[in-house]
């Protein structure tokens, strides 16, 4: 209901103040982060995931920019077919089907497939020995 009242003001802020100047206000970058328990021992910080709540104005601006950039990239065919994230009709299943299809073609042509799989569920801890 308020769209008609605030649309012109937001348009002015988005276009004149942010897009033309290249400045994204610091206030729009601030998020309220709350830890949400996943599973396991409740005293272990790695068993929590952060939920960030960002300002609504920031979400609106992000959606407008995403829609415009996405349209531009799709209109000019600038994204590789291997890119599946944040694209409509593309996702994990699409990427998996494409990968298994490529592997099958390689096998049919007598080639060898090399695959590296990484589990990113838990943070990787690197140790440095001095």
Secondary structure, 3 states (H helix, E strand, C coil): CCHHHHHHHHHHHHHHHHHCCCCCCHHHHCEEEEEEECCCCCCCHHHEEEEEEECHHHHHHHHHHHHHHHHHHHHCCCCCCCCCCCCCCCCHHHHHHHHHHHHHHHHHCCCCCCCCCCCCCCCCCCCCCC
